[in-house]
Amino acid sequence: MNALYSFIIVEDVALQREHLIDLLHSRLDLRLLEAFDNAEDAFLYLKDDQQPPPDIIFLDIEMPEASGFNLLEVTQQLPQQPKVIITTAFAEYAVKGYDYNLSGYLLKPIEEEQLNKAVQKVIQQLERDRTPAMPHLQDPHLLIKSKSKWVKLGYDEILYVEGANVDVRIVTPAGTYLTRDRIKNLQQKLPSDSFMRIHDSFLVNLTHIRSYASNYTFLELRSVPDGAAKKLPVGPKYRELFRESVGPNTL
């Protein structure tokens, strides 16, 4: 099998760098371009049009001089943005990572199973990016009846859905809508890759999460309108699935 995707490593600790290279060496679908011990050299490489751009960057956060977040700022400006998998000893950077649309977050010491799981997730993203998108006849949306009119809500507008008996409240940055339905029915209508049931009473759009508790008991949302809940509870029976979807090792 020929290597399909290329990568670089940015890690200042030699032993950690070599450990990661050894773990990835057995993957025939990946090819190492360069390994750097600092963010500055990696920056020069990424800005050089004569160098082959990587599909994936394995990036440490805490490094001398410039941090991994400094390099992430640069990758946002590249015409071809690589996927980034963070490799760090610090779980607390995971929340900040949401601002950079990370493809993975691995905690040191890195284990082969977790690494391969993160790599496989990134490869699936890269394959989707390479596959030409089918034209849509219309934007994906949810059509609901609220009071005396029909309202069209784009999936990306919806922050969360709150259920109460036979009514549900749909919250968007622009306001809230009450409709006669059950939260279970709306869960079936909304895409499962971005909407998750976190509580018997709540269904949340994962793309709007700003932060979450380290024990996964609640989460906080962005751009919540006045009168709506900014903090939502995560019920005990939903906690494990939520952790698997947003936790540091699976971000």
C-alpha positions in Angstrom: 0.0 0.0 0.0 1.3 3.4 -0.9 1.3 6.2 1.7 -1.9 8.3 1.1 -1.3 11.1 3.6 1.7 13.0 4.8 2.5 14.5 8.3 4.9 16.5 10.3 5.7 16.3 14.0 6.4 19.3 16.2 7.7 18.2 19.6 10.5 19.7 21.6 11.3 16.6 23.7 13.5 14.2 21.7 12.3 11.1 23.4 8.7 12.0 22.9 9.4 12.9 19.3 11.1 9.6 18.6 8.4 7.7 20.4 5.7 9.2 18.2 7.8 8.5 15.1 8.1 4.9 16.1 4.4 4.5 16.8 3.5 6.0 13.4 6.2 4.1 11.4 4.1 1.0 11.2 1.3 2.8 9.4 1.7 2.3 5.6 -1.0 4.9 4.9 1.1 7.7 6.4 4.4 9.3 5.4 6.6 11.4 7.6 7.8 14.7 6.0 9.7 16.3 8.8 10.0 16.3 12.6 10.7 19.6 14.3 11.9 20.3 17.9 10.4 23.9 17.9 7.5 25.8 16.5 9.6 28.4 14.7 11.2 25.9 12.3 7.8 24.3 11.7 6.4 27.7 10.9 9.2 28.3 8.3 8.5 25.0 6.8 4.7 25.6 6.5 5.3 29.0 4.9 7.7 27.7 2.3 5.9 27.1 -1.0 8.7 24.8 -2.1 8.0 22.3 0.7 5.2 19.7 0.3 2.3 20.7 2.6 1.4 18.1 5.3 -2.0 16.6 5.6 -1.6 16.2 9.3 0.4 18.0 12.1 1.1 16.3 15.4 1.6 19.3 17.6 2.9 19.7 21.2 1.6 22.8 23.1 4.2 23.7 25.7 7.5 24.5 23.9 10.2 27.1 24.4 9.9 30.4 22.7 6.7 29.8 20.7 3.9 27.5 21.9 1.8 25.1 19.8 -1.1 27.7 19.9 1.2 30.2 18.2 1.7 27.7 15.4 -2.0 27.0 15.3 -2.7 30.7 14.6 -0.4 30.4 11.5 -2.1 27.3 10.2 -5.5 29.2 10.2 -4.0 31.4 7.5 -2.7 28.7 5.2 -4.4 28.2 1.9 -4.5 24.5 2.5 -5.1 23.9 6.2 -3.7 20.7 7.6 -5.6 18.6 10.2 -4.1 19.0 13.7 -3.8 16.4 16.4 -2.5 17.9 19.7 -0.1 15.8 21.7 0.3 17.2 25.3 0.5 16.2 28.9 -2.1 18.8 29.9 -5.8 18.1 29.6 -6.8 21.7 30.4 -5.9 22.9 26.9 -8.7 20.9 25.4 -11.3 23.7 25.9 -9.1 26.3 24.2 -8.6 23.8 21.4 -12.3 24.3 20.3 -11.4 27.7 18.9 -9.0 26.0 16.4 -11.2 23.2 15.1 -8.8 20.5 16.1 -9.1 17.0 14.7 -7.7 15.2 17.7 -6.3 15.7 21.3 -4.0 13.1 22.8 -2.7 13.1 26.3 0.9 11.9 27.0 2.1 9.3 27.5 0.7 8.5 24.1 -0.5 4.9 23.7 -0.6 3.2 20.3 -4.3 2.3 20.5 -5.4 5.9 21.2 -3.0 7.3 18.6 -4.4 4.9 15.9 -8.0 5.8 16.8 -7.2 9.6 16.4 -5.3 9.0 13.1 -8.2 6.9 11.7 -10.7 9.7 12.6 -8.5 12.3 10.8 -8.1 10.0 7.7 -11.9 9.8 7.5 -12.1 13.6 7.6 -9.4 13.8 4.9 -11.2 11.3 2.7 -14.5 13.3 3.1 -12.6 16.5 2.1 -11.2 14.8 -1.0 -14.6 13.4 -2.1 -16.5 15.9 -4.3 -19.6 17.0 -2.4 -23.0 16.2 -4.0 -25.0 19.3 -4.8 -27.8 20.0 -2.4 -31.2 21.0 -3.6 -31.7 23.0 -0.5 -29.9 23.9 2.8 -30.4 21.3 5.5 -33.0 22.6 7.9 -35.7 21.8 10.3 -39.3 23.0 9.6 -41.4 23.5 12.7 -44.8 25.0 13.4 -44.5 27.7 16.1 -47.7 29.4 17.2 -49.6 30.2 14.0 -46.7 30.0 11.4 -44.2 27.6 10.0 -40.6 28.4 10.7 -37.5 27.2 8.8 -34.4 26.7 11.1 -31.0 25.8 9.6 -29.4 22.9 11.6 -26.3 25.2 12.3 -28.7 27.8 13.9 -30.0 25.5 16.6 -28.1 25.7 19.9 -30.2 23.2 21.9 -33.6 21.7 22.2 -35.4 21.5 25.5 -38.3 19.0 26.0 -41.2 19.4 28.4 -44.2 17.0 28.1 -45.7 17.4 24.6 -43.9 20.7 23.8 -40.3 21.4 22.9 -38.4 24.7 23.1 -35.8 25.2 20.3 -33.2 27.8 21.1 -31.2 29.7 18.5 -28.9 32.8 18.9 -31.7 34.9 17.5 -34.4 33.6 19.8 -36.5 30.7 21.0 -39.4 28.8 19.3 -42.0 26.6 21.1 -43.5 23.8 19.1 -45.8 20.8 19.8 -43.5 17.8 19.5 -41.4 15.4 21.5 -37.6 15.7 22.0 -37.2 12.1 20.9 -38.8 12.9 17.5 -36.6 15.9 16.9 -33.5 13.8 17.8 -34.4 11.5 14.9 -34.8 14.4 12.5 -31.6 16.2 13.4 -28.1 14.9 12.2 -26.6 12.6 14.7 -23.0 13.7 13.9 -23.6 17.2 15.4 -26.6 16.8 17.7 -26.4 14.7 20.9 -28.9 13.8 23.6 -27.2 14.9 26.9 -30.2 14.7 29.3 -33.7 13.4 29.3 -34.7 17.0 28.7 -31.9 18.3 26.5 -30.6 17.8 23.0 -27.5 19.9 22.2 -25.7 21.0 19.0 -22.0 20.0 19.8 -20.6 22.6 17.5 -21.9 25.4 19.8 -20.2 24.1 23.0 -17.8 26.6 24.5 -16.7 24.5 27.5 -17.6 21.5 29.7 -16.9 20.3 33.2 -13.9 18.1 33.7 -16.2 15.4 35.2 -18.6 15.9 32.2 -21.6 16.9 34.4 -22.4 20.1 32.5 -21.5 22.1 29.5 -21.6 25.8 28.5 -22.8 27.2 25.2 -21.8 30.1 23.0 -24.1 32.9 21.7 -27.1 32.1 23.9 -30.0 34.7 23.7 -31.4 36.5 26.8 -33.6 34.2 28.9 -32.1 31.0 27.6 -29.9 28.6 29.5 -26.2 29.1 28.9 -25.2 26.1 31.1 -26.9 22.7 30.4 -26.7 19.6 32.6 -25.4 16.3 31.3 -27.4 13.4 32.8 -25.7 10.4 34.3 -26.8 7.9 31.7 -25.6 10.2 28.9 -22.3 11.1 30.4 -20.1 8.2 29.0 -21.2 8.8 25.4 -20.7 12.6 25.9 -17.2 12.0 27.3 -16.3 9.7 24.3 -17.5 12.4 21.9 -15.9 15.5 23.4 -13.2 14.3 25.8 -9.5 15.2 25.4 -8.7 11.9 23.8 -11.4 12.1 21.2 -11.8 15.9 20.5 
